[in-house]
Amino acid sequence: MNLQANYRKTNSGMSLIGLILMLSLLAMIAIIAARVAPTAVEYFAVKKAVVTAKHAGSTIAEMQAAFNKQADVDYIDSINASDLVFEKSETGYEISFSYTKKIHLFGPANLLLEYEGSTAKSGLPQKK
C-alpha cells in the first residue's frame, strides 16, 4: 500500500483531459491563423502595389492604372484604385488606403480586421 502511494506522488504529467483541452486550443489557434494569413499576405501586396503606383506616374490617373495592373498581378480583390486616397505634397502625391476584412469564425462570431497604410508613413519603403 505504501508503494502505491509513493508511486502516485512521483508520477507527474498531463492527464488525458488536459491533453485533449490543450490540443483543442492549439487547433482553434491554428484555424484562426490559417484564415488570417491570406489577408495579411494580401495587405503586404497592397502596400507593395501602392509604392509601385506612386512611382509609376505623375498624375492620379496614371497611378490608379499602375495600381490596377499590380492588383491584377498580385490577385488583390479587397481594394481597387478608386479606393485609394491621393494627397498632394511637396514631393508629389502621397497615397493612403484603408479597408476591412471580415472573417467568419463560427455561428454568429466574426473577426474584423482593419488594414491601413500610406506612402507618407515610414512603414512603406521609399524608392529614390
N, CA, C and O atoms as CSV, one atom per row, in Angstrom:
chain,resi,resn,atom,element,x,y,z
A,1,MET,N,N,0.817,-1.180,0.000
A,1,MET,CA,C,0.000,0.000,0.000
A,1,MET,C,C,0.873,1.260,0.000
A,1,MET,O,O,0.582,2.219,-0.716
A,2,ASN,N,N,1.904,1.257,0.776
A,2,ASN,CA,C,2.809,2.399,0.847
A,2,ASN,C,C,3.500,2.614,-0.495
A,2,ASN,O,O,3.778,3.752,-0.873
A,3,LEU,N,N,3.777,1.541,-1.212
A,3,LEU,CA,C,4.434,1.626,-2.512
A,3,LEU,C,C,3.537,2.320,-3.538
A,3,LEU,O,O,4.037,3.101,-4.346
A,4,GLN,N,N,2.227,2.058,-3.529
A,4,GLN,CA,C,1.303,2.703,-4.453
A,4,GLN,C,C,1.174,4.186,-4.153
A,4,GLN,O,O,1.131,4.982,-5.092
A,5,ALA,N,N,1.112,4.584,-2.937
A,5,ALA,CA,C,1.019,5.998,-2.563
A,5,ALA,C,C,2.276,6.735,-2.998
A,5,ALA,O,O,2.199,7.862,-3.487
A,6,ASN,N,N,3.431,6.104,-2.821
A,6,ASN,CA,C,4.689,6.693,-3.272
A,6,ASN,C,C,4.704,6.857,-4.794
A,6,ASN,O,O,5.191,7.872,-5.293
A,7,TYR,N,N,4.189,5.891,-5.532
A,7,TYR,CA,C,4.171,5.917,-6.995
A,7,TYR,C,C,3.296,7.073,-7.494
A,7,TYR,O,O,3.666,7.750,-8.453
A,8,ARG,N,N,2.160,7.304,-6.867
A,8,ARG,CA,C,1.263,8.392,-7.269
A,8,ARG,C,C,1.906,9.748,-7.030
A,8,ARG,O,O,1.682,10.672,-7.812
A,9,LYS,N,N,2.679,9.893,-6.001
A,9,LYS,CA,C,3.316,11.175,-5.704
A,9,LYS,C,C,4.430,11.480,-6.701
A,9,LYS,O,O,4.629,12.642,-7.058
A,10,THR,N,N,5.147,10.480,-7.150
A,10,THR,CA,C,6.263,10.729,-8.054
A,10,THR,C,C,5.817,10.782,-9.511
A,10,THR,O,O,6.541,11.319,-10.349
A,11,ASN,N,N,4.651,10.243,-9.836
A,11,ASN,CA,C,4.171,10.247,-11.205
A,11,ASN,C,C,3.616,11.632,-11.523
A,11,ASN,O,O,2.680,12.095,-10.870
A,12,SER,N,N,4.185,12.281,-12.511
A,12,SER,CA,C,3.697,13.603,-12.894
A,12,SER,C,C,3.554,13.642,-14.405
A,12,SER,O,O,4.221,12.895,-15.119
A,13,GLY,N,N,2.697,14.501,-14.880
A,13,GLY,CA,C,2.471,14.625,-16.313
A,13,GLY,C,C,1.087,15.178,-16.569
A,13,GLY,O,O,0.379,15.585,-15.648
A,14,MET,N,N,0.716,15.184,-17.834
A,14,MET,CA,C,-0.564,15.736,-18.237
A,14,MET,C,C,-1.601,14.619,-18.303
A,14,MET,O,O,-1.324,13.522,-18.786
A,15,SER,N,N,-2.778,14.915,-17.818
A,15,SER,CA,C,-3.853,13.928,-17.882
A,15,SER,C,C,-4.431,13.905,-19.295
A,15,SER,O,O,-4.132,14.780,-20.108
A,16,LEU,N,N,-5.243,12.923,-19.576
A,16,LEU,CA,C,-5.857,12.789,-20.888
A,16,LEU,C,C,-6.783,13.969,-21.173
A,16,LEU,O,O,-6.802,14.482,-22.292
A,17,ILE,N,N,-7.534,14.394,-20.194
A,17,ILE,CA,C,-8.435,15.542,-20.370
A,17,ILE,C,C,-7.623,16.813,-20.617
A,17,ILE,O,O,-7.983,17.627,-21.466
A,18,GLY,N,N,-6.541,16.980,-19.884
A,18,GLY,CA,C,-5.662,18.130,-20.106
A,18,GLY,C,C,-5.062,18.126,-21.501
A,18,GLY,O,O,-4.950,19.173,-22.139
A,19,LEU,N,N,-4.680,16.958,-21.969
A,19,LEU,CA,C,-4.119,16.834,-23.316
A,19,LEU,C,C,-5.166,17.176,-24.378
A,19,LEU,O,O,-4.859,17.870,-25.347
A,20,ILE,N,N,-6.389,16.698,-24.203
A,20,ILE,CA,C,-7.466,16.991,-25.154
A,20,ILE,C,C,-7.766,18.487,-25.174
A,20,ILE,O,O,-7.934,19.066,-26.247
A,21,LEU,N,N,-7.833,19.113,-24.014
A,21,LEU,CA,C,-8.083,20.558,-23.954
A,21,LEU,C,C,-6.949,21.346,-24.606
A,21,LEU,O,O,-7.202,22.311,-25.327
A,22,MET,N,N,-5.724,20.951,-24.362
A,22,MET,CA,C,-4.573,21.646,-24.946
A,22,MET,C,C,-4.570,21.502,-26.465
A,22,MET,O,O,-4.314,22.474,-27.176
A,23,LEU,N,N,-4.850,20.309,-26.966
A,23,LEU,CA,C,-4.877,20.094,-28.417
A,23,LEU,C,C,-6.032,20.838,-29.074
A,23,LEU,O,O,-5.880,21.346,-30.185
A,24,SER,N,N,-7.179,20.911,-28.415
A,24,SER,CA,C,-8.302,21.652,-28.991
A,24,SER,C,C,-8.016,23.149,-29.021
A,24,SER,O,O,-8.410,23.829,-29.969
A,25,LEU,N,N,-7.347,23.670,-28.017
A,25,LEU,CA,C,-6.958,25.082,-28.007
A,25,LEU,C,C,-5.955,25.369,-29.125
A,25,LEU,O,O,-6.079,26.367,-29.834
A,26,LEU,N,N,-4.972,24.502,-29.277
A,26,LEU,CA,C,-3.998,24.682,-30.354
A,26,LEU,C,C,-4.656,24.571,-31.727
A,26,LEU,O,O,-4.271,25.289,-32.650
A,27,ALA,N,N,-5.630,23.696,-31.878
A,27,ALA,CA,C,-6.341,23.557,-33.149
A,27,ALA,C,C,-7.138,24.814,-33.465
A,27,ALA,O,O,-7.166,25.250,-34.616
A,28,MET,N,N,-7.782,25.401,-32.472
A,28,MET,CA,C,-8.531,26.647,-32.689
A,28,MET,C,C,-7.600,27.777,-33.102
A,28,MET,O,O,-7.926,28.543,-34.009
A,29,ILE,N,N,-6.453,27.892,-32.454
A,29,ILE,CA,C,-5.483,28.928,-32.813
A,29,ILE,C,C,-4.968,28.706,-34.233
A,29,ILE,O,O,-4.797,29.664,-34.986
A,30,ALA,N,N,-4.721,27.460,-34.599
A,30,ALA,CA,C,-4.233,27.160,-35.950
A,30,ALA,C,C,-5.282,27.491,-37.005
A,30,ALA,O,O,-4.940,27.991,-38.077
A,31,ILE,N,N,-6.547,27.223,-36.721
A,31,ILE,CA,C,-7.619,27.530,-37.671
A,31,ILE,C,C,-7.737,29.033,-37.873
A,31,ILE,O,O,-7.874,29.495,-39.005
A,32,ILE,N,N,-7.685,29.797,-36.794
A,32,ILE,CA,C,-7.762,31.258,-36.908
A,32,ILE,C,C,-6.556,31.793,-37.668
A,32,ILE,O,O,-6.702,32.662,-38.528
A,33,ALA,N,N,-5.375,31.285,-37.363
A,33,ALA,CA,C,-4.169,31.737,-38.071
A,33,ALA,C,C,-4.240,31.404,-39.559
A,33,ALA,O,O,-3.785,32.189,-40.391
A,34,ALA,N,N,-4.803,30.253,-39.898
A,34,ALA,CA,C,-4.925,29.873,-41.305
A,34,ALA,C,C,-5.907,30.774,-42.050
A,34,ALA,O,O,-5.767,30.973,-43.257
A,35,ARG,N,N,-6.876,31.310,-41.360
A,35,ARG,CA,C,-7.831,32.217,-42.002
A,35,ARG,C,C,-7.310,33.643,-42.068
A,35,ARG,O,O,-7.685,34.388,-42.974
A,36,VAL,N,N,-6.460,34.042,-41.137
A,36,VAL,CA,C,-5.923,35.406,-41.114
A,36,VAL,C,C,-4.717,35.547,-42.046
A,36,VAL,O,O,-4.516,36.621,-42.612
A,37,ALA,N,N,-3.930,34.524,-42.218
A,37,ALA,CA,C,-2.694,34.604,-43.008
A,37,ALA,C,C,-2.919,35.109,-44.434
A,37,ALA,O,O,-2.147,35.959,-44.879
A,38,PRO,N,N,-3.929,34.642,-45.183
A,38,PRO,CA,C,-4.109,35.175,-46.537
A,38,PRO,C,C,-4.425,36.674,-46.569
A,38,PRO,O,O,-4.017,37.371,-47.497
A,39,THR,N,N,-5.149,37.171,-45.565
A,39,THR,CA,C,-5.450,38.602,-45.544
A,39,THR,C,C,-4.198,39.416,-45.239
A,39,THR,O,O,-4.037,40.521,-45.758
A,40,ALA,N,N,-3.312,38.883,-44.402
A,40,ALA,CA,C,-2.054,39.577,-44.121
A,40,ALA,C,C,-1.151,39.591,-45.352
A,40,ALA,O,O,-0.493,40.595,-45.626
A,41,VAL,N,N,-1.116,38.495,-46.087
A,41,VAL,CA,C,-0.324,38.442,-47.322
A,41,VAL,C,C,-0.877,39.449,-48.329
A,41,VAL,O,O,-0.117,40.137,-49.010
A,42,GLU,N,N,-2.205,39.530,-48.417
A,42,GLU,CA,C,-2.817,40.490,-49.337
A,42,GLU,C,C,-2.506,41.923,-48.921
A,42,GLU,O,O,-2.288,42.776,-49.781
A,43,TYR,N,N,-2.482,42.205,-47.619
A,43,TYR,CA,C,-2.149,43.539,-47.135
A,43,TYR,C,C,-0.751,43.956,-47.579
A,43,TYR,O,O,-0.548,45.088,-48.017
A,44,PHE,N,N,0.209,43.048,-47.467
A,44,PHE,CA,C,1.567,43.388,-47.895
A,44,PHE,C,C,1.638,43.563,-49.410
A,44,PHE,O,O,2.438,44.358,-49.904
A,45,ALA,N,N,0.817,42.834,-50.142
A,45,ALA,CA,C,0.750,43.033,-51.597
A,45,ALA,C,C,0.152,44.398,-51.925
A,45,ALA,O,O,0.589,45.052,-52.872
A,46,VAL,N,N,-0.839,44.831,-51.155
A,46,VAL,CA,C,-1.424,46.164,-51.356
A,46,VAL,C,C,-0.381,47.239,-51.077
A,46,VAL,O,O,-0.264,48.203,-51.833
A,47,LYS,N,N,0.377,47.077,-49.994
A,47,LYS,CA,C,1.422,48.056,-49.683
A,47,LYS,C,C,2.432,48.151,-50.816
A,47,LYS,O,O,2.843,49.250,-51.187
A,48,LYS,N,N,2.838,47.008,-51.372
A,48,LYS,CA,C,3.796,46.992,-52.476
A,48,LYS,C,C,3.193,47.648,-53.715
A,48,LYS,O,O,3.874,48.401,-54.412
A,49,ALA,N,N,1.932,47.368,-53.990
A,49,ALA,CA,C,1.269,47.941,-55.161
A,49,ALA,C,C,1.117,49.455,-55.033
A,49,ALA,O,O,1.213,50.171,-56.030
A,50,VAL,N,N,0.885,49.946,-53.830
A,50,VAL,CA,C,0.755,51.389,-53.618
A,50,VAL,C,C,2.093,52.083,-53.869
A,50,VAL,O,O,2.134,53.143,-54.494
A,51,VAL,N,N,3.179,51.497,-53.389
A,51,VAL,CA,C,4.510,52.083,-53.627
A,51,VAL,C,C,4.833,52.052,-55.113
A,51,VAL,O,O,5.369,53.020,-55.653
A,52,THR,N,N,4.515,50.957,-55.771
A,52,THR,CA,C,4.749,50.852,-57.215
A,52,THR,C,C,3.933,51.897,-57.965
A,52,THR,O,O,4.439,52.527,-58.893
A,53,ALA,N,N,2.687,52.085,-57.577
A,53,ALA,CA,C,1.821,53.056,-58.235
A,53,ALA,C,C,2.319,54.478,-58.027
A,53,ALA,O,O,2.226,55.310,-58.929
A,54,LYS,N,N,2.846,54.757,-56.843
A,54,LYS,CA,C,3.331,56.115,-56.555
A,54,LYS,C,C,4.447,56.508,-57.509
A,54,LYS,O,O,4.515,57.662,-57.933
A,55,HIS,N,N,5.311,55.584,-57.849
A,55,HIS,CA,C,6.469,55.882,-58.679
A,55,HIS,C,C,6.233,55.579,-60.159
A,55,HIS,O,O,7.141,55.726,-60.978
A,56,ALA,N,N,5.006,55.155,-60.503
A,56,ALA,CA,C,4.725,54.774,-61.888
A,56,ALA,C,C,4.278,55.943,-62.751
A,56,ALA,O,O,4.358,55.860,-63.977
A,57,GLY,N,N,3.819,57.011,-62.158
A,57,GLY,CA,C,3.334,58.129,-62.959
A,57,GLY,C,C,3.288,59.410,-62.164
A,57,GLY,O,O,3.538,59.430,-60.959
A,58,SER,N,N,2.956,60.495,-62.875
A,58,SER,CA,C,2.906,61.796,-62.212
A,58,SER,C,C,1.470,62.282,-62.024
A,58,SER,O,O,1.239,63.249,-61.298
A,59,THR,N,N,0.509,61.630,-62.665
A,59,THR,CA,C,-0.893,62.020,-62.487
A,59,THR,C,C,-1.623,60.927,-61.720
A,59,THR,O,O,-1.171,59.786,-61.631
A,60,ILE,N,N,-2.766,61.316,-61.171
A,60,ILE,CA,C,-3.563,60.360,-60.398
A,60,ILE,C,C,-4.050,59.226,-61.289
A,60,ILE,O,O,-4.057,58.070,-60.866
A,61,ALA,N,N,-4.456,59.538,-62.514
A,61,ALA,CA,C,-4.952,58.502,-63.437
A,61,ALA,C,C,-3.863,57.483,-63.751
A,61,ALA,O,O,-4.139,56.284,-63.804
A,62,GLU,N,N,-2.626,57.943,-63.959
A,62,GLU,CA,C,-1.519,57.020,-64.230
A,62,GLU,C,C,-1.233,56.135,-63.014
A,62,GLU,O,O,-0.974,54.940,-63.157
A,63,MET,N,N,-1.279,56.720,-61.831
A,63,MET,CA,C,-1.033,55.948,-60.610
A,63,MET,C,C,-2.150,54.940,-60.363
A,63,MET,O,O,-1.883,53.819,-59.930
A,64,GLN,N,N,-3.399,55.322,-60.634
A,64,GLN,CA,C,-4.507,54.377,-60.476
A,64,GLN,C,C,-4.389,53.223,-61.469
A,64,GLN,O,O,-4.641,52.071,-61.119
A,65,ALA,N,N,-4.006,53.534,-62.704
A,65,ALA,CA,C,-3.833,52.479,-63.705
A,65,ALA,C,C,-2.702,51.527,-63.299
A,65,ALA,O,O,-2.819,50.313,-63.465
A,66,ALA,N,N,-1.608,52.082,-62.767
A,66,ALA,CA,C,-0.491,51.248,-62.317
A,66,ALA,C,C,-0.913,50.372,-61.141
A,66,ALA,O,O,-0.528,49.205,-61.061
A,67,PHE,N,N,-1.706,50.935,-60.230
A,67,PHE,CA,C,-2.188,50.135,-59.098
A,67,PHE,C,C,-3.073,48.997,-59.582
A,67,PHE,O,O,-2.944,47.866,-59.114
A,68,ASN,N,N,-3.980,49.291,-60.524
A,68,ASN,CA,C,-4.873,48.245,-61.046
A,68,ASN,C,C,-4.085,47.129,-61.725
A,68,ASN,O,O,-4.434,45.957,-61.585
A,69,LYS,N,N,-3.033,47.473,-62.455
A,69,LYS,CA,C,-2.204,46.453,-63.095
A,69,LYS,C,C,-1.519,45.579,-62.046
A,69,LYS,O,O,-1.492,44.355,-62.166
A,70,GLN,N,N,-0.970,46.219,-61.022
A,70,GLN,CA,C,-0.298,45.471,-59.957
A,70,GLN,C,C,-1.306,44.629,-59.170
A,70,GLN,O,O,-0.988,43.521,-58.740
A,71,ALA,N,N,-2.516,45.152,-58.983
A,71,ALA,CA,C,-3.555,44.405,-58.267
A,71,ALA,C,C,-3.962,43.161,-59.048
A,71,ALA,O,O,-4.253,42.123,-58.454
A,72,ASP,N,N,-3.984,43.257,-60.368
A,72,ASP,CA,C,-4.297,42.081,-61.184
A,72,ASP,C,C,-3.209,41.022,-61.065
A,72,ASP,O,O,-3.505,39.829,-61.004
A,73,VAL,N,N,-1.970,41.448,-61.031
A,73,VAL,CA,C,-0.854,40.511,-60.946
A,73,VAL,C,C,-0.823,39.825,-59.571
A,73,VAL,O,O,-0.578,38.622,-59.479
A,74,ASP,N,N,-1.069,40.588,-58.520
A,74,ASP,CA,C,-0.969,40.062,-57.151
A,74,ASP,C,C,-2.292,39.525,-56.599
A,74,ASP,O,O,-2.366,39.171,-55.423
A,75,TYR,N,N,-3.331,39.460,-57.425
A,75,TYR,CA,C,-4.641,38.943,-57.015
A,75,TYR,C,C,-5.212,39.698,-55.812
A,75,TYR,O,O,-5.687,39.093,-54.851
A,76,ILE,N,N,-5.158,41.014,-55.883
A,76,ILE,CA,C,-5.721,41.862,-54.832
A,76,ILE,C,C,-7.184,42.112,-55.174
A,76,ILE,O,O,-7.493,42.663,-56.231
A,77,ASP,N,N,-8.089,41.706,-54.279
A,77,ASP,CA,C,-9.505,41.932,-54.532
A,77,ASP,C,C,-10.203,42.705,-53.420
A,77,ASP,O,O,-11.400,42.974,-53.523
A,78,SER,N,N,-9.493,43.064,-52.371
A,78,SER,CA,C,-10.097,43.779,-51.255
A,78,SER,C,C,-10.204,45.276,-51.497
A,78,SER,O,O,-11.018,45.952,-50.869
A,79,ILE,N,N,-9.407,45.783,-52.383
A,79,ILE,CA,C,-9.350,47.219,-52.619
A,79,ILE,C,C,-9.008,47.442,-54.083
A,79,ILE,O,O,-8.285,46.649,-54.687
A,80,ASN,N,N,-9.528,48.519,-54.647
A,80,ASN,CA,C,-9.167,48.858,-56.024
A,80,ASN,C,C,-8.680,50.310,-56.078
A,80,ASN,O,O,-8.652,50.997,-55.056
A,81,ALA,N,N,-8.304,50.764,-57.249
A,81,ALA,CA,C,-7.678,52.081,-57.384
A,81,ALA,C,C,-8.606,53.218,-56.980
A,81,ALA,O,O,-8.136,54.259,-56.521
A,82,SER,N,N,-9.904,53.041,-57.142
A,82,SER,CA,C,-10.828,54.113,-56.758
A,82,SER,C,C,-10.936,54.267,-55.243
A,82,SER,O,O,-11.441,55.285,-54.768
A,83,ASP,N,N,-10.478,53.287,-54.481
A,83,ASP,CA,C,-10.500,53.367,-53.017
A,83,ASP,C,C,-9.271,54.068,-52.447
A,83,ASP,O,O,-9.246,54.386,-51.258
A,84,LEU,N,N,-8.264,54.313,-53.261
A,84,LEU,CA,C,-7.051,54.965,-52.783
A,84,LEU,C,C,-7.301,56.451,-52.572
A,84,LEU,O,O,-8.095,57.064,-53.284
A,85,VAL,N,N,-6.617,57.022,-51.588
A,85,VAL,CA,C,-6.723,58.450,-51.287
A,85,VAL,C,C,-5.401,59.100,-51.681
A,85,VAL,O,O,-4.337,58.707,-51.202
A,86,PHE,N,N,-5.481,60.093,-52.553
A,86,PHE,CA,C,-4.293,60.799,-53.034
A,86,PHE,C,C,-4.238,62.181,-52.392
A,86,PHE,O,O,-5.214,62.931,-52.414
A,87,GLU,N,N,-3.079,62.504,-51.820
A,87,GLU,CA,C,-2.872,63.814,-51.200
A,87,GLU,C,C,-1.632,64.445,-51.816
A,87,GLU,O,O,-0.579,63.814,-51.907
A,88,LYS,N,N,-1.769,65.686,-52.235
A,88,LYS,CA,C,-0.652,66.407,-52.848
A,88,LYS,C,C,0.329,66.827,-51.754
A,88,LYS,O,O,-0.070,67.339,-50.709
A,89,SER,N,N,1.613,66.603,-52.011
A,89,SER,CA,C,2.659,67.043,-51.089
A,89,SER,C,C,3.739,67.756,-51.892
A,89,SER,O,O,3.636,67.854,-53.114
A,90,GLU,N,N,4.751,68.243,-51.234
A,90,GLU,CA,C,5.818,68.972,-51.929
A,90,GLU,C,C,6.655,68.053,-52.816
A,90,GLU,O,O,7.308,68.523,-53.748
A,91,THR,N,N,6.642,66.749,-52.535
A,91,THR,CA,C,7.421,65.809,-53.343
A,91,THR,C,C,6.569,65.072,-54.371
A,91,THR,O,O,7.069,64.181,-55.056
A,92,GLY,N,N,5.309,65.423,-54.487
A,92,GLY,CA,C,4.412,64.731,-55.416
A,92,GLY,C,C,3.137,64.346,-54.698
A,92,GLY,O,O,2.590,65.133,-53.926
A,93,TYR,N,N,2.672,63.159,-54.947
A,93,TYR,CA,C,1.459,62.656,-54.301
A,93,TYR,C,C,1.817,61.597,-53.262
A,93,TYR,O,O,2.708,60.771,-53.460
A,94,GLU,N,N,1.090,61.655,-52.152
A,94,GLU,CA,C,1.157,60.593,-51.152
A,94,GLU,C,C,-0.137,59.799,-51.271
A,94,GLU,O,O,-1.219,60.375,-51.382
A,95,ILE,N,N,-0.020,58.476,-51.247
A,95,ILE,CA,C,-1.177,57.605,-51.420
A,95,ILE,C,C,-1.440,56.883,-50.100
A,95,ILE,O,O,-0.524,56.341,-49.481
A,96,SER,N,N,-2.692,56.884,-49.685
A,96,SER,CA,C,-3.066,56.146,-48.482
A,96,SER,C,C,-4.272,55.263,-48.798
A,96,SER,O,O,-5.007,55.500,-49.756
A,97,PHE,N,N,-4.449,54.257,-47.976
A,97,PHE,CA,C,-5.558,53.316,-48.164
A,97,PHE,C,C,-6.020,52.799,-46.822
A,97,PHE,O,O,-5.287,52.828,-45.834
A,98,SER,N,N,-7.239,52.331,-46.809
A,98,SER,CA,C,-7.827,51.749,-45.602
A,98,SER,C,C,-8.950,50.821,-46.037
A,98,SER,O,O,-9.778,51.188,-46.872
A,99,TYR,N,N,-8.979,49.626,-45.476
A,99,TYR,CA,C,-10.052,48.680,-45.776
A,99,TYR,C,C,-10.175,47.688,-44.641
A,99,TYR,O,O,-9.269,47.553,-43.818
A,100,THR,N,N,-11.300,46.996,-44.602
A,100,THR,CA,C,-11.547,45.994,-43.562
A,100,THR,C,C,-11.790,44.631,-44.209
A,100,THR,O,O,-12.263,44.534,-45.341
A,101,LYS,N,N,-11.460,43.606,-43.475
A,101,LYS,CA,C,-11.735,42.219,-43.879
A,101,LYS,C,C,-12.514,41.575,-42.749
A,101,LYS,O,O,-12.122,41.650,-41.585
A,102,LYS,N,N,-13.617,40.944,-43.104
A,102,LYS,CA,C,-14.453,40.243,-42.129
A,102,LYS,C,C,-14.284,38.752,-42.359
A,102,LYS,O,O,-14.536,38.254,-43.457
A,103,ILE,N,N,-13.861,38.043,-41.330
A,103,ILE,CA,C,-13.628,36.608,-41.414
A,103,ILE,C,C,-14.635,35.908,-40.504
A,103,ILE,O,O,-14.688,36.154,-39.299
A,104,HIS,N,N,-15.429,35.034,-41.110
A,104,HIS,CA,C,-16.411,34.276,-40.336
A,104,HIS,C,C,-15.692,33.158,-39.579
A,104,HIS,O,O,-14.960,32.368,-40.177
A,105,LEU,N,N,-15.901,33.095,-38.270
A,105,LEU,CA,C,-15.279,32.054,-37.456
A,105,LEU,C,C,-16.238,30.878,-37.253
A,105,LEU,O,O,-15.967,29.771,-37.718
A,106,PHE,N,N,-17.344,31.111,-36.571
A,106,PHE,CA,C,-18.356,30.078,-36.355
A,106,PHE,C,C,-19.618,30.761,-35.840
A,106,PHE,O,O,-19.537,31.766,-35.134
A,107,GLY,N,N,-20.772,30.225,-36.190
A,107,GLY,CA,C,-22.042,30.778,-35.713
A,107,GLY,C,C,-22.117,32.269,-35.956
A,107,GLY,O,O,-21.897,32.730,-37.076
A,108,PRO,N,N,-22.430,33.036,-34.906
A,108,PRO,CA,C,-22.503,34.490,-35.071
A,108,PRO,C,C,-21.158,35.199,-34.860
A,108,PRO,O,O,-21.099,36.428,-34.897
A,109,ALA,N,N,-20.095,34.447,-34.642
A,109,ALA,CA,C,-18.795,35.044,-34.334
A,109,ALA,C,C,-18.017,35.352,-35.617
A,109,ALA,O,O,-17.855,34.493,-36.483
A,110,ASN,N,N,-17.546,36.583,-35.718
A,110,ASN,CA,C,-16.739,37.033,-36.842
A,110,ASN,C,C,-15.509,37.756,-36.313
A,110,ASN,O,O,-15.507,38.277,-35.197
A,111,LEU,N,N,-14.480,37.779,-37.123
A,111,LEU,CA,C,-13.254,38.509,-36.799
A,111,LEU,C,C,-13.137,39.639,-37.804
A,111,LEU,O,O,-13.110,39.391,-39.009
A,112,LEU,N,N,-13.065,40.881,-37.330
A,112,LEU,CA,C,-12.968,42.047,-38.200
A,112,LEU,C,C,-11.542,42.589,-38.134
A,112,LEU,O,O,-11.072,42.998,-37.072
A,113,LEU,N,N,-10.866,42.587,-39.270
A,113,LEU,CA,C,-9.500,43.101,-39.356
A,113,LEU,C,C,-9.526,44.412,-40.123
A,113,LEU,O,O,-10.125,44.494,-41.196
A,114,GLU,N,N,-8.883,45.433,-39.584
A,114,GLU,CA,C,-8.815,46.740,-40.231
A,114,GLU,C,C,-7.382,46.978,-40.686
A,114,GLU,O,O,-6.453,46.994,-39.878
A,115,TYR,N,N,-7.218,47.162,-41.988
A,115,TYR,CA,C,-5.899,47.401,-42.563
A,115,TYR,C,C,-5.831,48.824,-43.090
A,115,TYR,O,O,-6.793,49.325,-43.673
A,116,GLU,N,N,-4.696,49.467,-42.883
A,116,GLU,CA,C,-4.476,50.804,-43.428
A,116,GLU,C,C,-2.991,51.020,-43.640
A,116,GLU,O,O,-2.157,50.382,-42.998
A,117,GLY,N,N,-2.675,51.925,-44.546
A,117,GLY,CA,C,-1.285,52.239,-44.831
A,117,GLY,C,C,-1.184,53.492,-45.676
A,117,GLY,O,O,-2.182,53.996,-46.190
A,118,SER,N,N,0.021,53.980,-45.811
A,118,SER,CA,C,0.257,55.193,-46.580
A,118,SER,C,C,1.714,55.224,-47.026
A,118,SER,O,O,2.594,54.656,-46.379
A,119,THR,N,N,1.946,55.899,-48.144
A,119,THR,CA,C,3.331,56.067,-48.589
A,119,THR,C,C,4.031,57.142,-47.776
A,119,THR,O,O,5.259,57.219,-47.798
A,120,ALA,N,N,3.280,57.978,-47.055
A,120,ALA,CA,C,3.880,59.030,-46.243
A,120,ALA,C,C,4.443,58.486,-44.934
A,120,ALA,O,O,5.326,59.099,-44.333
A,121,LYS,N,N,3.938,57.342,-44.495
A,121,LYS,CA,C,4.408,56.754,-43.241
A,121,LYS,C,C,5.714,56.016,-43.482
A,121,LYS,O,O,6.002,55.582,-44.597
A,122,SER,N,N,6.487,55.883,-42.438
A,122,SER,CA,C,7.784,55.222,-42.571
A,122,SER,C,C,7.651,53.715,-42.747
A,122,SER,O,O,8.648,53.046,-43.019
A,123,GLY,N,N,6.441,53.155,-42.600
A,123,GLY,CA,C,6.247,51.723,-42.750
A,123,GLY,C,C,6.387,51.236,-44.183
A,123,GLY,O,O,6.611,50.047,-44.409
A,124,LEU,N,N,6.261,52.128,-45.150
A,124,LEU,CA,C,6.389,51.733,-46.539
A,124,LEU,C,C,7.754,52.146,-47.063
A,124,LEU,O,O,8.197,53.260,-46.784
A,125,PRO,N,N,8.424,51.303,-47.799
A,125,PRO,CA,C,9.737,51.666,-48.324
A,125,PRO,C,C,9.615,52.750,-49.397
A,125,PRO,O,O,8.710,52.718,-50.230
A,126,GLN,N,N,10.511,53.676,-49.361
A,126,GLN,CA,C,10.526,54.778,-50.326
A,126,GLN,C,C,11.581,54.509,-51.387
A,126,GLN,O,O,12.735,54.224,-51.065
A,127,LYS,N,N,11.191,54.599,-52.635
A,127,LYS,CA,C,12.154,54.446,-53.722
A,127,LYS,C,C,12.755,55.804,-54.032
A,127,LYS,O,O,12.107,56.840,-53.886
A,128,LYS,N,N,14.011,55.778,-54.464
A,128,LYS,CA,C,14.676,57.038,-54.808
A,128,LYS,C,C,14.922,57.116,-56.274
A,128,LYS,O,O,15.474,58.105,-56.756
